[in-house]
């Protein structure tokens, strides 16, 4: 495990790591609670492939965030913040390479 001499070093280290989109955290939640994409898709009234695409990085929709909040009490505002952080990081990476 890395050690840091200051909060500033820690922040700089973390700022270089790409934040994960919301789908990664949703997938982790499902794994932790032993929920399959198929069984969950039935509860959410969507296809299992829709959830799998979300797990693999597809954009979180308002509809899906609302369903997840209603069915699993997952805060949709938090999901969109995670998504925004990941998108902001990608945009900064892209703008620095132009």
N, CA, C and O atoms as CSV, one atom per row, in Angstrom:
chain,resi,resn,atom,element,x,y,z
A,1,UNK,N,N,0.852,-1.189,0.000
A,1,UNK,CA,C,0.000,0.000,0.000
A,1,UNK,C,C,0.887,1.238,0.000
A,1,UNK,O,O,1.886,1.308,0.716
A,2,UNK,N,N,0.502,2.203,-0.813
A,2,UNK,CA,C,1.276,3.432,-0.904
A,2,UNK,C,C,1.083,4.284,0.343
A,2,UNK,O,O,0.027,4.270,0.974
A,3,UNK,N,N,2.135,5.026,0.678
A,3,UNK,CA,C,1.993,5.985,1.773
A,3,UNK,C,C,2.171,7.388,1.197
A,3,UNK,O,O,2.883,7.590,0.213
A,4,UNK,N,N,1.515,8.337,1.828
A,4,UNK,CA,C,1.534,9.718,1.354
A,4,UNK,C,C,2.022,10.611,2.475
A,4,UNK,O,O,1.683,10.410,3.641
A,5,UNK,N,N,2.820,11.599,2.109
A,5,UNK,CA,C,3.372,12.529,3.089
A,5,UNK,C,C,2.427,13.674,3.402
A,5,UNK,O,O,2.607,14.386,4.390
A,6,UNK,N,N,1.427,13.848,2.567
A,6,UNK,CA,C,0.482,14.939,2.803
A,6,UNK,C,C,-0.854,14.637,2.138
A,6,UNK,O,O,-0.969,13.757,1.285
A,7,UNK,N,N,-1.840,15.386,2.553
A,7,UNK,CA,C,-3.165,15.284,1.932
A,7,UNK,C,C,-3.060,15.669,0.460
A,7,UNK,O,O,-3.742,15.098,-0.391
A,8,UNK,N,N,-2.212,16.626,0.172
A,8,UNK,CA,C,-2.040,17.076,-1.215
A,8,UNK,C,C,-1.540,15.933,-2.107
A,8,UNK,O,O,-2.027,15.762,-3.225
A,9,UNK,N,N,-0.577,15.156,-1.621
A,9,UNK,CA,C,-0.073,14.018,-2.389
A,9,UNK,C,C,-1.178,12.988,-2.627
A,9,UNK,O,O,-1.299,12.434,-3.720
A,10,UNK,N,N,-1.965,12.745,-1.611
A,10,UNK,CA,C,-3.070,11.799,-1.746
A,10,UNK,C,C,-4.069,12.289,-2.782
A,10,UNK,O,O,-4.501,11.518,-3.640
A,11,UNK,N,N,-4.440,13.558,-2.712
A,11,UNK,CA,C,-5.391,14.129,-3.681
A,11,UNK,C,C,-4.853,14.026,-5.107
A,11,UNK,O,O,-5.584,13.669,-6.031
A,12,UNK,N,N,-3.573,14.343,-5.275
A,12,UNK,CA,C,-2.979,14.273,-6.614
A,12,UNK,C,C,-2.993,12.844,-7.133
A,12,UNK,O,O,-3.263,12.608,-8.310
A,13,UNK,N,N,-2.706,11.907,-6.269
A,13,UNK,CA,C,-2.729,10.499,-6.669
A,13,UNK,C,C,-4.123,10.077,-7.091
A,13,UNK,O,O,-4.297,9.424,-8.120
A,14,UNK,N,N,-5.117,10.448,-6.297
A,14,UNK,CA,C,-6.497,10.078,-6.612
A,14,UNK,C,C,-7.004,10.781,-7.862
A,14,UNK,O,O,-7.809,10.217,-8.603
A,15,UNK,N,N,-6.547,11.997,-8.105
A,15,UNK,CA,C,-7.038,12.745,-9.259
A,15,UNK,C,C,-6.534,12.156,-10.573
A,15,UNK,O,O,-7.095,12.448,-11.629
A,16,UNK,N,N,-5.493,11.338,-10.528
A,16,UNK,CA,C,-4.971,10.713,-11.745
A,16,UNK,C,C,-5.660,9.398,-12.077
A,16,UNK,O,O,-5.469,8.853,-13.164
A,17,UNK,N,N,-6.458,8.887,-11.149
A,17,UNK,CA,C,-7.174,7.641,-11.387
A,17,UNK,C,C,-8.561,7.968,-11.934
A,17,UNK,O,O,-9.277,8.796,-11.371
A,18,UNK,N,N,-8.932,7.321,-13.021
A,18,UNK,CA,C,-10.251,7.639,-13.583
A,18,UNK,C,C,-11.380,7.187,-12.670
A,18,UNK,O,O,-11.386,6.040,-12.221
A,19,UNK,N,N,-12.333,8.066,-12.387
A,19,UNK,CA,C,-13.492,7.663,-11.592
A,19,UNK,C,C,-14.350,6.685,-12.397
A,19,UNK,O,O,-14.418,6.764,-13.623
A,20,UNK,N,N,-14.987,5.784,-11.701
A,20,UNK,CA,C,-15.830,4.777,-12.345
A,20,UNK,C,C,-17.228,5.346,-12.594
A,20,UNK,O,O,-17.743,6.113,-11.780
A,21,UNK,N,N,-17.838,4.969,-13.717
A,21,UNK,CA,C,-19.229,5.386,-13.947
A,21,UNK,C,C,-20.181,4.660,-12.998
A,21,UNK,O,O,-19.803,3.682,-12.353
A,22,UNK,N,N,-21.386,5.136,-12.921
A,22,UNK,CA,C,-22.373,4.603,-11.986
A,22,UNK,C,C,-22.611,3.106,-12.167
A,22,UNK,O,O,-22.844,2.397,-11.188
A,23,UNK,N,N,-22.557,2.620,-13.402
A,23,UNK,CA,C,-22.807,1.212,-13.670
A,23,UNK,C,C,-21.883,0.278,-12.912
A,23,UNK,O,O,-22.289,-0.815,-12.518
A,24,UNK,N,N,-20.654,0.697,-12.706
A,24,UNK,CA,C,-19.693,-0.124,-11.951
A,24,UNK,C,C,-20.175,-0.300,-10.520
A,24,UNK,O,O,-20.119,-1.404,-9.978
A,25,UNK,N,N,-20.645,0.771,-9.907
A,25,UNK,CA,C,-21.118,0.714,-8.526
A,25,UNK,C,C,-22.433,-0.072,-8.412
A,25,UNK,O,O,-22.664,-0.780,-7.432
A,26,UNK,N,N,-23.273,0.066,-9.418
A,26,UNK,CA,C,-24.522,-0.692,-9.434
A,26,UNK,C,C,-24.213,-2.177,-9.544
A,26,UNK,O,O,-24.805,-2.996,-8.841
A,27,UNK,N,N,-23.290,-2.517,-10.423
A,27,UNK,CA,C,-22.879,-3.923,-10.564
A,27,UNK,C,C,-22.335,-4.460,-9.241
A,27,UNK,O,O,-22.691,-5.564,-8.829
A,28,UNK,N,N,-21.482,-3.693,-8.577
A,28,UNK,CA,C,-20.928,-4.111,-7.282
A,28,UNK,C,C,-22.040,-4.319,-6.256
A,28,UNK,O,O,-21.992,-5.265,-5.469
A,29,UNK,N,N,-23.031,-3.444,-6.263
A,29,UNK,CA,C,-24.179,-3.573,-5.350
A,29,UNK,C,C,-24.912,-4.889,-5.614
A,29,UNK,O,O,-25.233,-5.626,-4.682
A,30,UNK,N,N,-25.173,-5.176,-6.887
A,30,UNK,CA,C,-25.872,-6.407,-7.234
A,30,UNK,C,C,-25.066,-7.632,-6.814
A,30,UNK,O,O,-25.623,-8.587,-6.274
A,31,UNK,N,N,-23.762,-7.609,-7.060
A,31,UNK,CA,C,-22.910,-8.740,-6.665
A,31,UNK,C,C,-22.922,-8.933,-5.152
A,31,UNK,O,O,-23.030,-10.056,-4.660
A,32,UNK,N,N,-22.812,-7.835,-4.427
A,32,UNK,CA,C,-22.795,-7.900,-2.964
A,32,UNK,C,C,-24.081,-8.511,-2.420
A,32,UNK,O,O,-24.059,-9.254,-1.439
A,33,UNK,N,N,-25.194,-8.194,-3.061
A,33,UNK,CA,C,-26.498,-8.684,-2.605
A,33,UNK,C,C,-26.954,-9.937,-3.361
A,33,UNK,O,O,-28.105,-10.361,-3.253
A,34,UNK,N,N,-26.024,-10.519,-4.129
A,34,UNK,CA,C,-26.289,-11.765,-4.868
A,34,UNK,C,C,-27.526,-11.656,-5.776
A,34,UNK,O,O,-28.379,-12.543,-5.806
A,35,UNK,N,N,-27.589,-10.555,-6.504
A,35,UNK,CA,C,-28.685,-10.321,-7.443
A,35,UNK,C,C,-28.176,-10.533,-8.861
A,35,UNK,O,O,-27.136,-9.987,-9.231
A,36,UNK,N,N,-28.884,-11.308,-9.650
A,36,UNK,CA,C,-28.488,-11.509,-11.045
A,36,UNK,C,C,-29.129,-10.429,-11.918
A,36,UNK,O,O,-30.129,-9.815,-11.547
A,37,UNK,N,N,-28.528,-10.220,-13.078
A,37,UNK,CA,C,-29.093,-9.255,-14.021
A,37,UNK,C,C,-30.477,-9.705,-14.462
A,37,UNK,O,O,-31.376,-8.886,-14.648
A,38,UNK,N,N,-30.642,-11.011,-14.627
A,38,UNK,CA,C,-31.935,-11.530,-15.086
A,38,UNK,C,C,-33.036,-11.327,-14.049
A,38,UNK,O,O,-34.113,-10.829,-14.377
A,39,UNK,N,N,-32.773,-11.708,-12.805
A,39,UNK,CA,C,-33.814,-11.551,-11.776
A,39,UNK,C,C,-34.107,-10.073,-11.510
A,39,UNK,O,O,-35.256,-9.688,-11.291
A,40,UNK,N,N,-33.069,-9.262,-11.531
A,40,UNK,CA,C,-33.247,-7.829,-11.285
A,40,UNK,C,C,-33.977,-7.158,-12.433
A,40,UNK,O,O,-34.798,-6.266,-12.220
A,41,UNK,N,N,-33.676,-7.589,-13.654
A,41,UNK,CA,C,-34.335,-6.980,-14.813
A,41,UNK,C,C,-35.846,-7.168,-14.746
A,41,UNK,O,O,-36.606,-6.300,-15.175
A,42,UNK,N,N,-36.273,-8.296,-14.211
A,42,UNK,CA,C,-37.723,-8.532,-14.069
A,42,UNK,C,C,-38.334,-7.553,-13.066
A,42,UNK,O,O,-39.432,-7.040,-13.280
A,43,UNK,N,N,-37.613,-7.298,-11.969
A,43,UNK,CA,C,-38.101,-6.337,-10.967
A,43,UNK,C,C,-38.152,-4.917,-11.533
A,43,UNK,O,O,-39.033,-4.129,-11.190
A,44,UNK,N,N,-37.182,-4.605,-12.413
A,44,UNK,CA,C,-37.076,-3.252,-12.954
A,44,UNK,C,C,-37.848,-3.072,-14.265
A,44,UNK,O,O,-37.907,-1.974,-14.817
A,45,UNK,N,N,-38.433,-4.162,-14.749
A,45,UNK,CA,C,-39.167,-4.115,-16.004
A,45,UNK,C,C,-38.288,-3.628,-17.159
A,45,UNK,O,O,-38.641,-2.704,-17.892
A,46,UNK,N,N,-37.136,-4.282,-17.293
A,46,UNK,CA,C,-36.221,-4.000,-18.400
A,46,UNK,C,C,-35.561,-5.317,-18.792
A,46,UNK,O,O,-35.769,-6.338,-18.135
A,47,UNK,N,N,-34.784,-5.298,-19.837
A,47,UNK,CA,C,-34.113,-6.533,-20.254
A,47,UNK,C,C,-32.804,-6.711,-19.476
A,47,UNK,O,O,-32.210,-5.742,-19.005
A,48,UNK,N,N,-32.377,-7.949,-19.356
A,48,UNK,CA,C,-31.109,-8.239,-18.682
A,48,UNK,C,C,-29.956,-7.604,-19.458
A,48,UNK,O,O,-28.969,-7.173,-18.861
A,49,UNK,N,N,-30.077,-7.546,-20.782
A,49,UNK,CA,C,-29.005,-6.940,-21.583
A,49,UNK,C,C,-28.882,-5.439,-21.314
A,49,UNK,O,O,-27.792,-4.878,-21.425
A,50,UNK,N,N,-29.985,-4.791,-20.963
A,50,UNK,CA,C,-29.928,-3.367,-20.598
A,50,UNK,C,C,-29.067,-3.178,-19.355
A,50,UNK,O,O,-28.240,-2.268,-19.294
A,51,UNK,N,N,-29.267,-4.043,-18.366
A,51,UNK,CA,C,-28.454,-3.958,-17.149
A,51,UNK,C,C,-26.995,-4.295,-17.442
A,51,UNK,O,O,-26.089,-3.636,-16.931
A,52,UNK,N,N,-26.770,-5.307,-18.254
A,52,UNK,CA,C,-25.397,-5.694,-18.589
A,52,UNK,C,C,-24.673,-4.549,-19.293
A,52,UNK,O,O,-23.503,-4.288,-19.016
A,53,UNK,N,N,-25.363,-3.871,-20.197
A,53,UNK,CA,C,-24.748,-2.709,-20.872
A,53,UNK,C,C,-24.409,-1.610,-19.865
A,53,UNK,O,O,-23.358,-0.976,-19.961
A,54,UNK,N,N,-25.297,-1.391,-18.905
A,54,UNK,CA,C,-25.042,-0.396,-17.859
A,54,UNK,C,C,-23.805,-0.789,-17.056
A,54,UNK,O,O,-22.961,0.057,-16.761
A,55,UNK,N,N,-23.695,-2.071,-16.702
A,55,UNK,CA,C,-22.535,-2.560,-15.957
A,55,UNK,C,C,-21.239,-2.338,-16.737
A,55,UNK,O,O,-20.178,-2.127,-16.149
A,56,UNK,N,N,-21.338,-2.390,-18.063
A,56,UNK,CA,C,-20.148,-2.281,-18.923
A,56,UNK,C,C,-19.855,-0.851,-19.358
A,56,UNK,O,O,-18.966,-0.631,-20.180
A,57,UNK,N,N,-20.585,0.124,-18.821
A,57,UNK,CA,C,-20.247,1.517,-19.096
A,57,UNK,C,C,-21.252,2.327,-19.874
A,57,UNK,O,O,-21.008,3.501,-20.151
A,58,UNK,N,N,-22.384,1.735,-20.238
A,58,UNK,CA,C,-23.418,2.523,-20.919
A,58,UNK,C,C,-23.921,3.617,-19.980
A,58,UNK,O,O,-23.872,3.484,-18.758
A,59,UNK,N,N,-24.398,4.688,-20.577
A,59,UNK,CA,C,-24.867,5.832,-19.787
A,59,UNK,C,C,-26.092,5.478,-18.949
A,59,UNK,O,O,-26.978,4.743,-19.388
A,60,UNK,N,N,-26.118,6.007,-17.758
A,60,UNK,CA,C,-27.261,5.865,-16.864
A,60,UNK,C,C,-28.373,6.797,-17.345
A,60,UNK,O,O,-28.140,7.983,-17.579
A,61,UNK,N,N,-29.567,6.258,-17.489
A,61,UNK,CA,C,-30.703,7.079,-17.916
A,61,UNK,C,C,-31.523,7.505,-16.699
A,61,UNK,O,O,-31.425,6.911,-15.625
A,62,UNK,N,N,-32.319,8.528,-16.888
A,62,UNK,CA,C,-33.219,8.991,-15.832
A,62,UNK,C,C,-34.193,7.882,-15.464
A,62,UNK,O,O,-34.474,7.666,-14.285
A,63,UNK,N,N,-34.702,7.187,-16.455
A,63,UNK,CA,C,-35.643,6.099,-16.231
A,63,UNK,C,C,-35.009,5.001,-15.366
A,63,UNK,O,O,-35.619,4.544,-14.399
A,64,UNK,N,N,-33.795,4.580,-15.711
A,64,UNK,CA,C,-33.133,3.516,-14.952
A,64,UNK,C,C,-32.803,3.978,-13.539
A,64,UNK,O,O,-32.989,3.219,-12.588
A,65,UNK,N,N,-32.322,5.192,-13.383
A,65,UNK,CA,C,-32.011,5.712,-12.049
A,65,UNK,C,C,-33.260,5.742,-11.176
A,65,UNK,O,O,-33.204,5.421,-9.989
A,66,UNK,N,N,-34.382,6.128,-11.766
A,66,UNK,CA,C,-35.648,6.166,-11.015
A,66,UNK,C,C,-36.082,4.771,-10.583
A,66,UNK,O,O,-36.546,4.573,-9.460
A,67,UNK,N,N,-35.927,3.813,-11.481
A,67,UNK,CA,C,-36.292,2.432,-11.153
A,67,UNK,C,C,-35.402,1.872,-10.042
A,67,UNK,O,O,-35.891,1.209,-9.128
A,68,UNK,N,N,-34.114,2.137,-10.121
A,68,UNK,CA,C,-33.182,1.644,-9.099
A,68,UNK,C,C,-33.472,2.274,-7.744
A,68,UNK,O,O,-33.385,1.615,-6.708
A,69,UNK,N,N,-33.816,3.552,-7.764
A,69,UNK,CA,C,-34.134,4.225,-6.501
A,69,UNK,C,C,-35.421,3.644,-5.900
A,69,UNK,O,O,-35.491,3.392,-4.697
A,70,UNK,N,N,-36.409,3.440,-6.725
A,70,UNK,CA,C,-37.685,2.933,-6.231
A,70,UNK,C,C,-37.562,1.494,-5.718
A,70,UNK,O,O,-38.073,1.175,-4.645
A,71,UNK,N,N,-36.892,0.633,-6.472
A,71,UNK,CA,C,-36.829,-0.789,-6.139
A,71,UNK,C,C,-35.788,-1.116,-5.066
A,71,UNK,O,O,-36.020,-1.974,-4.214
A,72,UNK,N,N,-34.628,-0.425,-5.109
A,72,UNK,CA,C,-33.526,-0.781,-4.211
A,72,UNK,C,C,-33.101,0.348,-3.278
A,72,UNK,O,O,-32.146,0.199,-2.515
A,73,UNK,N,N,-33.804,1.470,-3.335
A,73,UNK,CA,C,-33.491,2.629,-2.495
A,73,UNK,C,C,-32.057,3.125,-2.709
A,73,UNK,O,O,-31.380,3.535,-1.766
A,74,UNK,N,N,-31.613,3.078,-3.965
A,74,UNK,CA,C,-30.294,3.603,-4.331
A,74,UNK,C,C,-30.500,5.053,-4.758
A,74,UNK,O,O,-31.260,5.323,-5.688
A,75,UNK,N,N,-29.842,5.967,-4.100
A,75,UNK,CA,C,-30.024,7.395,-4.345
A,75,UNK,C,C,-29.663,7.769,-5.790
A,75,UNK,O,O,-28.506,7.663,-6.197
A,76,UNK,N,N,-30.657,8.202,-6.547
A,76,UNK,CA,C,-30.420,8.544,-7.954
A,76,UNK,C,C,-29.497,9.754,-8.095
A,76,UNK,O,O,-28.730,9.832,-9.055
A,77,UNK,N,N,-29.560,10.688,-7.164
A,77,UNK,CA,C,-28.664,11.851,-7.227
A,77,UNK,C,C,-27.206,11.407,-7.096
A,77,UNK,O,O,-26.329,11.922,-7.789
A,78,UNK,N,N,-26.958,10.455,-6.210
A,78,UNK,CA,C,-25.604,9.912,-6.057
A,78,UNK,C,C,-25.151,9.230,-7.349
A,78,UNK,O,O,-24.016,9.415,-7.789
A,79,UNK,N,N,-26.036,8.447,-7.951
A,79,UNK,CA,C,-25.682,7.772,-9.200
A,79,UNK,C,C,-25.303,8.775,-10.284
A,79,UNK,O,O,-24.338,8.566,-11.020
A,80,UNK,N,N,-26.061,9.862,-10.382
A,80,UNK,CA,C,-25.751,10.857,-11.406
A,80,UNK,C,C,-24.474,11.641,-11.085
A,80,UNK,O,O,-23.779,12.082,-12.000
A,81,UNK,N,N,-24.160,11.819,-9.806
A,81,UNK,CA,C,-22.881,12.448,-9.450
A,81,UNK,C,C,-21.713,11.552,-9.857
A,81,UNK,O,O,-20.709,12.033,-10.381
A,82,UNK,N,N,-21.848,10.260,-9.616
A,82,UNK,CA,C,-20.806,9.318,-10.033
A,82,UNK,C,C,-20.624,9.364,-11.547
A,82,UNK,O,O,-19.501,9.395,-12.051
A,83,UNK,N,N,-21.733,9.369,-12.251
A,83,UNK,CA,C,-21.706,9.424,-13.715
A,83,UNK,C,C,-21.057,10.721,-14.196
A,83,UNK,O,O,-20.249,10.712,-15.124
A,84,UNK,N,N,-21.415,11.835,-13.558
A,84,UNK,CA,C,-20.850,13.137,-13.941
A,84,UNK,C,C,-19.351,13.192,-13.679
A,84,UNK,O,O,-18.599,13.732,-14.491
A,85,UNK,N,N,-18.914,12.639,-12.557
A,85,UNK,CA,C,-17.478,12.623,-12.254
A,85,UNK,C,C,-16.702,11.842,-13.307
A,85,UNK,O,O,-15.638,12.277,-13.747
A,86,UNK,N,N,-17.230,10.699,-13.708
A,86,UNK,CA,C,-16.566,9.884,-14.729
A,86,UNK,C,C,-16.526,10.628,-16.065
A,86,UNK,O,O,-15.505,10.618,-16.752
A,87,UNK,N,N,-17.631,11.270,-16.428
A,87,UNK,CA,C,-17.683,12.011,-17.697
A,87,UNK,C,C,-16.768,13.229,-17.675
A,87,UNK,O,O,-16.128,13.538,-18.680
A,88,UNK,N,N,-16.699,13.917,-16.550
A,88,UNK,CA,C,-15.820,15.084,-16.430
A,88,UNK,C,C,-14.367,14.667,-16.583
A,88,UNK,O,O,-13.592,15.337,-17.267
A,89,UNK,N,N,-13.999,13.569,-15.951
A,89,UNK,CA,C,-12.630,13.073,-16.070
A,89,UNK,C,C,-12.299,12.757,-17.530
A,89,UNK,O,O,-11.231,13.127,-18.017
A,90,UNK,N,N,-13.217,12.071,-18.231
A,90,UNK,CA,C,-12.991,11.735,-19.641
A,90,UNK,C,C,-12.834,12.997,-20.487
A,90,UNK,O,O,-11.978,13.054,-21.369
A,91,UNK,N,N,-13.656,14.004,-20.217
A,91,UNK,CA,C,-13.586,15.253,-20.993
A,91,UNK,C,C,-12.250,15.956,-20.771
A,91,UNK,O,O,-11.652,16.472,-21.715
A,92,UNK,N,N,-11.782,15.975,-19.516
A,92,UNK,CA,C,-10.491,16.607,-19.230
A,92,UNK,C,C,-9.347,15.857,-19.899
A,92,UNK,O,O,-8.408,16.464,-20.413
A,93,UNK,N,N,-9.435,14.538,-19.886
A,93,UNK,CA,C,-8.398,13.720,-20.554
A,93,UNK,C,C,-8.390,14.029,-22.050
A,93,UNK,O,O,-7.332,14.190,-22.659
A,94,UNK,N,N,-9.567,14.108,-22.618
A,94,UNK,CA,C,-9.680,14.364,-24.067
A,94,UNK,C,C,-9.184,15.760,-24.419
A,94,UNK,O,O,-8.462,15.932,-25.401
A,95,UNK,N,N,-9.566,16.760,-23.623
A,95,UNK,CA,C,-9.168,18.138,-23.941
A,95,UNK,C,C,-7.665,18.334,-23.801
A,95,UNK,O,O,-7.084,19.175,-24.486
A,96,UNK,N,N,-7.035,17.571,-22.926
A,96,UNK,CA,C,-5.587,17.710,-22.769
A,96,UNK,C,C,-4.819,17.061,-23.910
A,96,UNK,O,O,-3.636,17.340,-24.103
A,97,UNK,N,N,-5.496,16.184,-24.679
A,97,UNK,CA,C,-4.814,15.523,-25.788
A,97,UNK,C,C,-5.078,16.205,-27.127
A,97,UNK,O,O,-4.543,15.787,-28.154
A,98,UNK,N,N,-5.895,17.249,-27.118
A,98,UNK,CA,C,-6.231,17.947,-28.369
A,98,UNK,C,C,-5.188,18.994,-28.669
A,98,UNK,O,O,-5.286,19.692,-29.678
